[in-house]
Amino acid sequence: MGSKGLELARAKMQDAGVDPVAIDTFAHYYRLLEHGETGMIPESAIEPLDMTSLADVEVPDDAAADAIRQTCVIKLNGGLGTSMGMDRAKSLLCVRRGLSFLDIIARQVLHLRKEYDAPLPLMFMNSFRTSADTMAALERYTDLPVTGLPLEFLQNKEPKLLADSLLPVSWPKDPDLEWCPPGHGDLYTALRGTGLLARLVEAGYKYVFVSNSDNLGAVPDARVAGWFATSGAPFAIEAVRRTASDRKGGHFARRKQDGRIILRETSQILDADRLAFADFTRHRYMSTNNLWFDVQAMADILDAREGVLGLPLIRNEKTVDPGDPSTPKVIQIETAMGAAIEVFPDSTTIEVDRSRFVPVKTTNDLLVLRSDIYDIGSDFVLDPATDHVPFVDLDGDFYKLVGDFDKRFPEGAPSLREAKSFRVDGDVTFGHGVKVRGEVSLEAKQAERVEAGAVLGDGVPGNG
Protein backbone atom coordinates (compact mmCIF):
# COMPACT_ATOMS: atom_id res chain seq x y z
CA MET A 1 0.00 0.00 0.00
CA GLY A 2 1.19 3.53 -0.71
CA SER A 3 1.05 6.50 1.59
CA LYS A 4 -2.20 8.37 2.17
CA GLY A 5 -1.00 11.32 0.07
CA LEU A 6 -0.15 9.11 -2.89
CA GLU A 7 -3.44 7.21 -2.65
CA LEU A 8 -5.39 10.48 -2.62
CA ALA A 9 -3.35 11.86 -5.53
CA ARG A 10 -3.86 8.69 -7.58
CA ALA A 11 -7.60 8.80 -6.99
CA LYS A 12 -7.75 12.48 -7.90
CA MET A 13 -5.89 11.87 -11.17
CA GLN A 14 -8.07 8.88 -12.03
CA ASP A 15 -11.24 10.88 -11.39
CA ALA A 16 -9.92 13.61 -13.69
CA GLY A 17 -9.29 11.10 -16.48
CA VAL A 18 -5.50 11.39 -16.44
CA ASP A 19 -3.76 8.71 -18.49
CA PRO A 20 -2.67 5.64 -16.47
CA VAL A 21 0.92 5.96 -17.77
CA ALA A 22 1.05 9.51 -16.39
CA ILE A 23 -0.37 8.35 -13.04
CA ASP A 24 2.28 5.62 -12.73
CA THR A 25 4.99 8.13 -13.61
CA PHE A 26 3.69 10.58 -11.00
CA ALA A 27 3.68 7.80 -8.41
CA HIS A 28 7.34 7.04 -9.19
CA TYR A 29 8.35 10.62 -8.45
CA TYR A 30 6.05 10.93 -5.44
CA ARG A 31 7.87 8.02 -3.79
CA LEU A 32 11.24 9.67 -4.49
CA LEU A 33 9.96 12.89 -2.97
CA GLU A 34 8.58 11.04 0.03
CA HIS A 35 11.96 9.46 0.69
CA GLY A 36 13.74 12.81 0.71
CA GLU A 37 15.00 12.98 -2.87
CA THR A 38 15.81 16.59 -3.77
CA GLY A 39 17.21 16.21 -7.27
CA MET A 40 20.26 18.27 -6.32
CA ILE A 41 23.48 17.69 -8.28
CA PRO A 42 26.61 18.73 -6.34
CA GLU A 43 29.57 20.27 -8.16
CA SER A 44 31.83 17.57 -6.71
CA ALA A 45 29.91 14.89 -8.66
CA ILE A 46 30.47 16.35 -12.13
CA GLU A 47 33.12 17.68 -14.46
CA PRO A 48 32.88 20.16 -17.38
CA LEU A 49 31.84 18.91 -20.80
CA ASP A 50 33.45 19.79 -24.12
CA MET A 51 31.88 19.10 -27.49
CA THR A 52 32.16 19.33 -31.27
CA SER A 53 30.74 22.28 -33.20
CA LEU A 54 28.34 21.74 -36.10
CA ALA A 55 30.41 24.27 -38.04
CA ASP A 56 33.31 21.77 -38.03
CA VAL A 57 31.24 18.75 -39.14
CA GLU A 58 30.79 17.66 -42.74
CA VAL A 59 27.25 16.57 -43.52
CA PRO A 60 26.69 15.32 -47.10
CA ASP A 61 23.66 16.84 -48.81
CA ASP A 62 22.13 13.45 -49.52
CA ALA A 63 22.46 12.40 -45.87
CA ALA A 64 20.79 15.64 -44.77
CA ALA A 65 17.92 15.23 -47.24
CA ASP A 66 17.40 11.57 -46.33
CA ALA A 67 17.33 12.35 -42.60
CA ILE A 68 14.82 15.20 -42.83
CA ARG A 69 12.50 12.96 -44.85
CA GLN A 70 12.39 10.56 -41.91
CA THR A 71 11.88 13.22 -39.23
CA CYS A 72 8.80 14.28 -37.29
CA VAL A 73 8.66 17.71 -35.61
CA ILE A 74 7.16 18.37 -32.17
CA LYS A 75 6.72 21.84 -30.70
CA LEU A 76 6.14 22.30 -26.97
CA ASN A 77 3.25 24.74 -26.82
CA GLY A 78 1.76 24.55 -23.33
CA GLY A 79 2.80 27.99 -22.09
CA LEU A 80 0.36 30.86 -21.59
CA GLY A 81 2.87 33.69 -21.31
CA THR A 82 1.45 34.59 -17.89
CA SER A 83 4.71 36.31 -16.90
CA MET A 84 4.01 38.79 -19.71
CA GLY A 85 0.38 39.26 -18.72
CA MET A 86 -1.11 36.87 -21.28
CA ASP A 87 -3.98 34.46 -20.72
CA ARG A 88 -3.70 32.50 -23.95
CA ALA A 89 -1.00 30.58 -25.82
CA LYS A 90 2.19 32.63 -25.94
CA SER A 91 2.75 31.37 -29.48
CA LEU A 92 -0.16 33.57 -30.63
CA LEU A 93 1.94 36.68 -30.04
CA CYS A 94 2.59 38.72 -33.17
CA VAL A 95 6.21 38.57 -34.28
CA ARG A 96 6.41 40.39 -37.63
CA ARG A 97 4.05 41.64 -40.35
CA GLY A 98 0.99 40.23 -38.62
CA LEU A 99 2.55 36.78 -38.31
CA SER A 100 2.52 34.96 -34.96
CA PHE A 101 4.95 32.34 -33.70
CA LEU A 102 2.49 29.71 -34.92
CA ASP A 103 2.30 31.25 -38.38
CA ILE A 104 6.07 31.26 -38.77
CA ILE A 105 6.46 27.71 -37.44
CA ALA A 106 3.81 26.41 -39.85
CA ARG A 107 5.39 28.21 -42.81
CA GLN A 108 8.89 27.02 -41.93
CA VAL A 109 7.66 23.42 -42.03
CA LEU A 110 5.60 23.85 -45.21
CA HIS A 111 8.62 25.38 -46.96
CA LEU A 112 10.90 22.51 -45.91
CA ARG A 113 8.37 19.95 -47.13
CA LYS A 114 8.56 21.42 -50.61
CA GLU A 115 12.33 21.87 -50.55
CA TYR A 116 13.05 18.25 -49.58
CA ASP A 117 9.89 16.51 -50.82
CA ALA A 118 9.44 15.37 -47.23
CA PRO A 119 6.29 14.54 -45.23
CA LEU A 120 7.80 16.24 -42.15
CA PRO A 121 4.80 15.92 -39.80
CA LEU A 122 4.32 18.74 -37.30
CA MET A 123 2.64 18.17 -33.93
CA PHE A 124 2.10 20.50 -30.99
CA MET A 125 2.14 19.34 -27.38
CA ASN A 126 -0.52 21.64 -25.98
CA SER A 127 -1.93 22.05 -22.50
CA PHE A 128 -5.66 22.12 -21.84
CA ARG A 129 -5.29 25.91 -21.64
CA THR A 130 -3.58 26.38 -25.03
CA SER A 131 -5.31 23.72 -27.13
CA ALA A 132 -8.40 25.57 -28.37
CA ASP A 133 -6.64 28.84 -29.29
CA THR A 134 -3.79 27.02 -30.99
CA MET A 135 -5.95 24.75 -33.09
CA ALA A 136 -8.19 27.65 -34.12
CA ALA A 137 -5.14 29.63 -35.27
CA LEU A 138 -3.86 26.70 -37.34
CA GLU A 139 -7.15 26.09 -39.19
CA ARG A 140 -6.02 28.36 -42.02
CA TYR A 141 -3.19 25.94 -42.86
CA THR A 142 -5.33 23.23 -44.39
CA ASP A 143 -2.32 21.38 -45.83
CA LEU A 144 -0.46 21.22 -42.51
CA PRO A 145 -1.89 17.93 -41.10
CA VAL A 146 -0.23 14.69 -42.23
CA THR A 147 -2.42 11.63 -42.76
CA GLY A 148 -2.41 9.29 -39.79
CA LEU A 149 -1.02 11.79 -37.28
CA PRO A 150 -2.75 14.53 -35.27
CA LEU A 151 -1.70 18.17 -35.20
CA GLU A 152 -1.78 18.14 -31.41
CA PHE A 153 -1.61 15.98 -28.34
CA LEU A 154 -2.10 17.14 -24.77
CA GLN A 155 0.42 17.20 -21.97
CA ASN A 156 -0.67 15.59 -18.73
CA LYS A 157 -1.53 17.27 -15.44
CA GLU A 158 -0.87 16.33 -11.83
CA PRO A 159 -1.93 17.55 -8.37
CA LYS A 160 0.04 20.19 -6.50
CA LEU A 161 1.12 18.83 -3.12
CA LEU A 162 1.05 20.67 0.20
CA ALA A 163 4.67 21.21 1.21
CA ASP A 164 4.15 20.20 4.85
CA SER A 165 2.18 16.99 4.29
CA LEU A 166 2.51 15.99 0.59
CA LEU A 167 -1.29 15.75 0.45
CA PRO A 168 -3.01 16.95 -2.74
CA VAL A 169 -4.11 20.57 -2.48
CA SER A 170 -7.80 21.42 -2.21
CA TRP A 171 -8.62 24.94 -3.43
CA PRO A 172 -12.40 25.25 -3.97
CA LYS A 173 -12.31 28.95 -4.90
CA ASP A 174 -10.36 28.04 -8.06
CA PRO A 175 -10.04 24.27 -8.59
CA ASP A 176 -7.77 24.79 -11.63
CA LEU A 177 -5.08 25.96 -9.20
CA GLU A 178 -5.04 22.50 -7.64
CA TRP A 179 -3.29 21.20 -10.76
CA CYS A 180 0.03 21.82 -12.47
CA PRO A 181 1.91 20.47 -15.50
CA PRO A 182 4.62 17.87 -14.77
CA GLY A 183 7.34 19.83 -16.59
CA HIS A 184 8.30 19.26 -20.22
CA GLY A 185 9.77 15.87 -19.32
CA ASP A 186 6.14 14.79 -19.61
CA LEU A 187 6.71 14.75 -23.38
CA TYR A 188 7.81 11.10 -23.32
CA THR A 189 5.00 10.03 -21.00
CA ALA A 190 2.43 11.75 -23.22
CA LEU A 191 3.85 10.26 -26.44
CA ARG A 192 3.65 6.77 -25.02
CA GLY A 193 0.33 7.18 -23.24
CA THR A 194 -1.41 8.55 -26.35
CA GLY A 195 0.02 5.78 -28.51
CA LEU A 196 1.73 8.37 -30.75
CA LEU A 197 5.18 6.91 -30.29
CA ALA A 198 3.97 3.52 -31.51
CA ARG A 199 2.24 5.18 -34.47
CA LEU A 200 5.48 6.94 -35.46
CA VAL A 201 7.31 3.63 -35.39
CA GLU A 202 4.60 1.95 -37.49
CA ALA A 203 4.62 4.81 -40.01
CA GLY A 204 8.36 4.41 -40.51
CA TYR A 205 9.62 7.67 -38.99
CA LYS A 206 13.11 7.31 -37.53
CA TYR A 207 13.79 10.64 -35.84
CA VAL A 208 11.94 13.24 -33.79
CA PHE A 209 13.01 16.87 -33.46
CA VAL A 210 11.60 18.67 -30.43
CA SER A 211 11.81 22.36 -29.53
CA ASN A 212 9.89 25.14 -27.79
CA SER A 213 7.34 27.07 -29.83
CA ASP A 214 8.70 30.39 -28.49
CA ASN A 215 12.10 29.70 -30.12
CA LEU A 216 11.78 30.56 -33.80
CA GLY A 217 15.46 29.81 -34.34
CA ALA A 218 14.66 26.13 -33.84
CA VAL A 219 13.82 25.30 -37.44
CA PRO A 220 14.01 21.54 -38.23
CA ASP A 221 17.26 22.00 -40.13
CA ALA A 222 18.22 19.22 -42.57
CA ARG A 223 21.94 19.60 -41.85
CA VAL A 224 21.41 19.02 -38.12
CA ALA A 225 19.11 16.09 -38.94
CA GLY A 226 21.83 14.62 -41.15
CA TRP A 227 24.44 15.03 -38.42
CA PHE A 228 22.19 13.27 -35.90
CA ALA A 229 21.36 10.42 -38.27
CA THR A 230 25.01 9.74 -39.11
CA SER A 231 26.09 10.04 -35.47
CA GLY A 232 24.23 6.84 -34.61
CA ALA A 233 23.30 8.33 -31.23
CA PRO A 234 19.87 7.52 -29.77
CA PHE A 235 19.50 11.00 -28.26
CA ALA A 236 21.12 14.42 -28.78
CA ILE A 237 20.74 18.03 -27.70
CA GLU A 238 21.85 21.17 -29.48
CA ALA A 239 23.98 23.41 -27.28
CA VAL A 240 25.22 27.01 -27.35
CA ARG A 241 28.01 28.77 -25.49
CA ARG A 242 26.92 30.36 -22.24
CA THR A 243 27.33 34.11 -21.90
CA ALA A 244 27.07 36.53 -18.99
CA SER A 245 23.34 36.82 -19.61
CA ASP A 246 22.98 33.02 -19.30
CA ARG A 247 24.36 32.71 -15.76
CA LYS A 248 20.97 31.58 -14.45
CA GLY A 249 20.39 28.94 -17.11
CA GLY A 250 21.24 25.26 -16.80
CA HIS A 251 24.34 23.66 -18.30
CA PHE A 252 25.77 20.36 -19.53
CA ALA A 253 28.30 18.35 -17.54
CA ARG A 254 29.69 14.84 -17.34
CA ARG A 255 28.86 12.75 -14.28
CA LYS A 256 32.00 11.33 -12.69
CA GLN A 257 30.29 8.19 -11.42
CA ASP A 258 29.43 6.70 -14.81
CA GLY A 259 30.75 9.16 -17.41
CA ARG A 260 27.29 10.01 -18.74
CA ILE A 261 26.33 13.45 -20.03
CA ILE A 262 23.85 15.21 -17.76
CA LEU A 263 21.89 18.44 -17.85
CA ARG A 264 21.99 20.37 -14.57
CA GLU A 265 19.15 22.85 -14.11
CA THR A 266 19.16 25.94 -11.87
CA SER A 267 16.79 24.27 -9.41
CA GLN A 268 19.29 21.42 -8.92
CA ILE A 269 22.13 23.60 -7.58
CA LEU A 270 23.28 23.55 -3.96
CA ASP A 271 23.82 26.99 -2.42
CA ALA A 272 27.49 26.17 -1.89
CA ASP A 273 27.89 25.57 -5.64
CA ARG A 274 26.33 28.82 -6.91
CA LEU A 275 29.64 30.40 -7.91
CA ALA A 276 30.84 27.33 -9.81
CA PHE A 277 27.44 27.04 -11.52
CA ALA A 278 27.59 30.68 -12.68
CA ASP A 279 31.17 30.32 -13.99
CA PHE A 280 30.60 30.10 -17.75
CA THR A 281 34.33 29.64 -18.36
CA ARG A 282 34.06 26.33 -16.46
CA HIS A 283 30.65 25.12 -17.61
CA ARG A 284 30.68 26.56 -21.11
CA TYR A 285 27.64 25.02 -22.75
CA MET A 286 23.91 25.31 -22.14
CA SER A 287 20.93 23.58 -23.68
CA THR A 288 18.83 25.20 -26.40
CA ASN A 289 16.03 22.74 -25.59
CA ASN A 290 16.31 21.67 -29.23
CA LEU A 291 16.62 17.91 -29.02
CA TRP A 292 16.63 14.90 -31.30
CA PHE A 293 15.83 11.29 -30.53
CA ASP A 294 15.67 7.98 -32.35
CA VAL A 295 12.04 6.86 -32.37
CA GLN A 296 12.71 3.13 -32.00
CA ALA A 297 15.32 3.66 -29.27
CA MET A 298 12.88 5.79 -27.28
CA ALA A 299 10.07 3.25 -27.71
CA ASP A 300 12.34 0.40 -26.64
CA ILE A 301 13.57 2.03 -23.44
CA LEU A 302 10.08 3.15 -22.43
CA ASP A 303 8.81 -0.39 -22.99
CA ALA A 304 11.69 -1.81 -20.93
CA ARG A 305 10.90 0.61 -18.09
CA GLU A 306 7.12 0.11 -18.30
CA GLY A 307 6.54 3.68 -19.39
CA VAL A 308 8.57 5.39 -16.65
CA LEU A 309 11.70 6.86 -18.23
CA GLY A 310 13.15 7.74 -14.83
CA LEU A 311 14.26 11.32 -15.44
CA PRO A 312 15.84 13.16 -12.50
CA LEU A 313 13.32 14.71 -10.13
CA ILE A 314 12.92 18.48 -9.98
CA ARG A 315 11.32 19.60 -6.71
CA ASN A 316 9.70 22.94 -7.48
CA GLU A 317 8.41 24.89 -4.48
CA LYS A 318 5.70 27.47 -5.12
CA THR A 319 2.41 28.68 -3.63
CA VAL A 320 -1.04 27.38 -4.56
CA ASP A 321 -1.76 30.67 -6.31
CA PRO A 322 1.54 31.71 -7.98
CA GLY A 323 0.35 35.32 -7.93
CA ASP A 324 -0.40 35.32 -4.20
CA PRO A 325 2.54 34.53 -1.90
CA SER A 326 0.19 34.35 1.11
CA THR A 327 -1.46 31.13 -0.17
CA PRO A 328 -0.19 27.76 1.11
CA LYS A 329 3.23 26.51 0.02
CA VAL A 330 3.13 23.61 -2.41
CA ILE A 331 5.51 21.27 -4.17
CA GLN A 332 5.23 20.66 -7.89
CA ILE A 333 6.89 17.48 -9.11
CA GLU A 334 8.62 18.22 -12.41
CA THR A 335 11.10 16.77 -14.87
CA ALA A 336 13.03 18.32 -17.76
CA MET A 337 12.87 16.69 -21.19
CA GLY A 338 16.55 17.41 -21.82
CA ALA A 339 17.45 15.31 -18.77
CA ALA A 340 16.72 12.24 -20.91
CA ILE A 341 20.26 12.69 -22.22
CA GLU A 342 21.54 10.75 -19.19
CA VAL A 343 19.14 7.84 -19.75
CA PHE A 344 20.94 6.73 -22.93
CA PRO A 345 24.62 5.77 -22.51
CA ASP A 346 25.50 6.86 -26.07
CA SER A 347 23.76 10.25 -26.03
CA THR A 348 25.63 13.20 -27.48
CA THR A 349 25.60 16.97 -27.90
CA ILE A 350 26.56 19.40 -30.66
CA GLU A 351 27.40 23.08 -30.47
CA VAL A 352 25.21 25.12 -32.85
CA ASP A 353 25.11 28.75 -33.88
CA ARG A 354 23.34 31.09 -31.46
CA SER A 355 20.79 31.85 -34.20
CA ARG A 356 19.19 28.47 -33.39
CA PHE A 357 18.44 29.72 -29.90
CA VAL A 358 16.14 32.77 -29.92
CA PRO A 359 13.71 32.13 -27.05
CA VAL A 360 11.18 34.78 -26.02
CA LYS A 361 10.73 34.69 -22.26
CA THR A 362 10.28 38.43 -21.64
CA THR A 363 9.28 41.57 -23.53
CA ASN A 364 13.01 42.38 -23.73
CA ASP A 365 13.36 39.29 -25.94
CA LEU A 366 10.21 40.22 -27.85
CA LEU A 367 11.60 43.67 -28.72
CA VAL A 368 14.74 42.11 -30.19
CA LEU A 369 12.67 39.66 -32.24
CA ARG A 370 10.37 42.40 -33.55
CA SER A 371 13.31 44.66 -34.42
CA ASP A 372 15.57 44.43 -37.47
CA ILE A 373 18.14 42.19 -35.75
CA TYR A 374 16.73 39.28 -37.75
CA ASP A 375 15.57 39.14 -41.35
CA ILE A 376 12.81 36.68 -42.21
CA GLY A 377 13.08 35.45 -45.79
CA SER A 378 10.88 33.35 -48.05
CA ASP A 379 11.86 30.22 -46.08
CA PHE A 380 10.65 31.92 -42.86
CA VAL A 381 13.97 31.14 -41.15
CA LEU A 382 15.43 33.83 -38.88
CA ASP A 383 18.56 35.20 -40.54
CA PRO A 384 20.75 37.32 -38.20
CA ALA A 385 21.46 40.71 -39.75
CA THR A 386 24.32 41.42 -37.33
CA ASP A 387 27.05 39.39 -35.65
CA HIS A 388 25.73 40.19 -32.19
CA VAL A 389 22.45 40.61 -30.32
CA PRO A 390 22.27 43.78 -28.21
CA PHE A 391 21.48 43.64 -24.52
CA VAL A 392 17.97 45.01 -23.89
CA ASP A 393 16.60 45.99 -20.48
CA LEU A 394 13.17 47.64 -20.38
CA ASP A 395 11.67 49.02 -17.17
CA GLY A 396 9.43 46.28 -15.79
CA ASP A 397 6.95 48.79 -14.37
CA PHE A 398 6.03 49.95 -17.87
CA TYR A 399 7.04 47.20 -20.32
CA LYS A 400 6.77 43.82 -18.58
CA LEU A 401 3.20 43.12 -19.72
CA VAL A 402 2.56 42.73 -23.44
CA GLY A 403 -0.35 45.19 -23.40
CA ASP A 404 1.78 47.92 -21.82
CA PHE A 405 4.70 47.06 -24.09
CA ASP A 406 2.59 47.38 -27.24
CA LYS A 407 1.26 50.80 -26.16
CA ARG A 408 4.81 52.13 -25.93
CA PHE A 409 5.88 50.79 -29.33
CA PRO A 410 2.66 51.57 -31.26
CA GLU A 411 4.44 51.89 -34.61
CA GLY A 412 6.89 49.05 -34.30
CA ALA A 413 10.23 48.33 -32.69
CA PRO A 414 13.20 50.66 -33.15
CA SER A 415 16.16 49.64 -35.31
CA LEU A 416 18.68 47.79 -33.13
CA ARG A 417 21.18 46.66 -35.77
CA GLU A 418 23.78 49.20 -34.64
CA ALA A 419 22.99 48.90 -30.93
CA LYS A 420 25.22 47.30 -28.31
CA SER A 421 22.85 47.84 -25.41
CA PHE A 422 19.47 49.52 -24.94
CA ARG A 423 18.16 50.35 -21.48
CA VAL A 424 14.97 52.22 -20.68
CA ASP A 425 14.21 53.39 -17.13
CA GLY A 426 10.81 55.04 -16.93
CA ASP A 427 7.79 55.55 -19.18
CA VAL A 428 8.90 56.23 -22.77
CA THR A 429 6.82 55.83 -25.94
CA PHE A 430 8.58 55.44 -29.26
CA GLY A 431 7.55 56.80 -32.64
CA HIS A 432 8.07 55.20 -36.05
CA GLY A 433 11.57 54.57 -37.41
CA VAL A 434 13.61 55.26 -34.27
CA LYS A 435 17.24 54.06 -34.50
CA VAL A 436 19.43 52.95 -31.59
CA ARG A 437 23.21 53.10 -32.00
CA GLY A 438 25.93 51.95 -29.62
CA GLU A 439 25.11 51.96 -25.92
CA VAL A 440 21.91 53.82 -25.12
CA SER A 441 20.34 54.39 -21.73
CA LEU A 442 17.15 56.44 -21.36
CA GLU A 443 15.83 57.77 -18.06
CA ALA A 444 12.38 59.35 -17.84
CA LYS A 445 11.11 60.92 -14.61
CA GLN A 446 7.71 61.36 -16.26
CA ALA A 447 6.04 60.06 -19.40
CA GLU A 448 8.07 60.99 -22.49
CA ARG A 449 7.96 60.34 -26.22
CA VAL A 450 10.79 59.71 -28.68
CA GLU A 451 9.74 61.28 -31.96
CA ALA A 452 9.60 59.40 -35.26
CA GLY A 453 12.93 59.07 -37.03
CA ALA A 454 15.01 59.98 -33.98
CA VAL A 455 18.54 58.56 -33.69
CA LEU A 456 19.56 57.59 -30.17
CA GLY A 457 23.21 57.25 -29.30
CA ASP A 458 26.37 58.32 -31.17
CA GLY A 459 26.89 61.20 -28.80
CA VAL A 460 23.31 62.50 -28.81
CA PRO A 461 23.04 64.43 -25.50
CA GLY A 462 21.25 62.48 -22.76
CA ASN A 463 20.91 59.36 -24.88
CA GLY A 464 24.35 57.79 -24.92
CORDANOR-V573955 format. One record per backbone hydrogen bond with DSSP energy under -0.5 kcal/mol. CO is the residue of the C=O (numbers start at 1). NH is the residue of the N-H. If there is no record, write none. Layout:
CO & NH
CO & NH
//
This chain:
3 & 7
4 & 8
5 & 9
6 & 10
7 & 11
8 & 12
9 & 13
10 & 14
11 & 15
12 & 16
13 & 18
14 & 17
19 & 23
20 & 24
21 & 25
22 & 26
23 & 27
24 & 28
25 & 29
26 & 30
27 & 31
28 & 32
29 & 33
30 & 34
31 & 35
32 & 37
33 & 36
38 & 315
40 & 42
42 & 45
43 & 46
45 & 256
45 & 257
47 & 254
52 & 351
53 & 56
54 & 57
57 & 59
58 & 60
60 & 64
61 & 65
62 & 66
63 & 67
64 & 68
65 & 69
67 & 70
68 & 71
70 & 206
70 & 207
72 & 209
73 & 123
74 & 211
75 & 77
75 & 125
76 & 213
77 & 127
79 & 90
80 & 88
81 & 84
81 & 86
82 & 85
84 & 402
89 & 92
90 & 93
91 & 101
91 & 102
93 & 101
96 & 99
99 & 95
99 & 96
100 & 104
101 & 105
102 & 106
103 & 107
104 & 108
105 & 109
106 & 110
107 & 111
108 & 112
109 & 113
110 & 114
111 & 115
112 & 116
113 & 117
113 & 118
121 & 73
123 & 75
124 & 126
124 & 153
125 & 77
126 & 155
127 & 130
127 & 131
130 & 134
131 & 135
132 & 136
133 & 137
134 & 138
135 & 139
136 & 139
138 & 141
140 & 142
141 & 144
146 & 149
151 & 124
153 & 126
158 & 180
160 & 169
161 & 331
162 & 165
162 & 166
167 & 162
171 & 174
172 & 175
174 & 177
175 & 178
176 & 179
178 & 160
180 & 158
182 & 335
183 & 186
184 & 187
185 & 188
185 & 189
186 & 190
187 & 191
188 & 192
189 & 193
190 & 194
191 & 196
191 & 197
192 & 195
195 & 199
196 & 200
197 & 201
198 & 202
199 & 203
200 & 204
200 & 205
201 & 204
206 & 295
207 & 72
208 & 210
208 & 293
209 & 74
210 & 291
211 & 76
212 & 215
214 & 216
214 & 360
215 & 218
217 & 219
219 & 221
221 & 225
222 & 226
223 & 227
224 & 228
225 & 229
226 & 230
227 & 231
228 & 232
229 & 232
234 & 294
235 & 348
236 & 292
237 & 350
238 & 288
239 & 352
240 & 286
243 & 246
244 & 247
246 & 249
251 & 264
253 & 262
254 & 47
255 & 259
260 & 255
262 & 253
262 & 264
263 & 265
264 & 251
265 & 268
266 & 269
268 & 41
270 & 273
271 & 274
273 & 277
274 & 278
275 & 279
276 & 279
278 & 280
279 & 282
279 & 283
282 & 284
284 & 242
285 & 252
286 & 240
289 & 291
290 & 238
291 & 210
292 & 236
293 & 208
294 & 298
295 & 299
296 & 300
297 & 301
298 & 302
299 & 303
300 & 304
301 & 305
302 & 307
303 & 306
305 & 308
307 & 309
314 & 316
314 & 334
315 & 317
316 & 318
316 & 332
318 & 330
320 & 322
321 & 324
324 & 327
328 & 320
329 & 163
330 & 318
331 & 161
331 & 333
332 & 316
332 & 334
334 & 314
335 & 185
336 & 339
337 & 340
338 & 341
339 & 342
340 & 343
340 & 344
343 & 345
344 & 347
348 & 237
350 & 239
351 & 54
353 & 356
354 & 357
358 & 216
359 & 361
362 & 366
363 & 367
364 & 368
365 & 369
366 & 370
367 & 371
368 & 373
371 & 374
373 & 385
373 & 386
375 & 377
375 & 383
377 & 380
381 & 377
382 & 384
383 & 375
388 & 390
391 & 422
393 & 424
395 & 398
395 & 399
396 & 400
401 & 405
402 & 406
403 & 407
404 & 408
405 & 408
405 & 409
406 & 409
407 & 410
408 & 430
409 & 412
415 & 436
416 & 419
418 & 438
420 & 391
421 & 440
422 & 393
423 & 442
424 & 395
424 & 426
425 & 444
426 & 428
427 & 448
429 & 450
430 & 411
431 & 434
432 & 453
434 & 415
435 & 456
436 & 418
438 & 420
438 & 421
438 & 440
440 & 423
442 & 425
448 & 429
449 & 451
450 & 431
451 & 454
454 & 435
454 & 456
456 & 437
457 & 460
460 & 463
460 & 464
463 & 441
//
